[in-house]
Amino acid sequence: EEYEGKDEVGRLNCGHYFHICCIKQWLLQKNACPVCKLAASDH
């Protein structure tokens, strides 16, 4: 989905962007990008 100017957007190390609220919930379950499956890092 498209991002609006007011949306809080975050980027994972792999370069994919997500709504902050969505990706936080995802990363609580799986520590990997939902698009490319690259491990998310906490660095």
C-alpha positions in Angstrom: 0.0 0.0 0.0 1.1 3.6 -0.6 2.5 5.7 2.3 0.9 9.0 3.2 3.0 12.0 4.4 1.9 11.5 8.0 2.6 7.8 8.1 5.4 6.6 10.3 7.6 4.5 8.1 10.6 2.4 9.0 13.2 0.6 6.9 14.9 -2.7 7.7 18.5 -3.4 6.9 17.5 -5.1 3.7 16.1 -1.8 2.4 12.4 -2.7 2.5 10.0 -0.1 4.0 7.0 -0.8 6.3 4.5 1.1 8.4 6.2 1.2 11.9 3.1 -0.3 13.7 2.9 -3.2 11.2 6.6 -4.1 11.2 6.9 -3.9 15.0 4.1 -6.5 15.3 5.7 -8.7 12.6 9.2 -8.6 14.2 7.8 -9.7 17.6 6.8 -13.0 15.9 9.6 -13.4 13.3 13.0 -11.6 13.2 13.1 -11.4 9.4 11.8 -9.2 6.6 8.4 -10.4 5.5 9.4 -9.6 1.8 12.8 -11.1 1.4 13.2 -13.1 4.6 16.6 -11.5 5.4 17.2 -11.6 9.1 16.4 -8.3 10.9 19.2 -6.9 13.0 19.0 -5.0 16.2 22.3 -3.1 15.4 
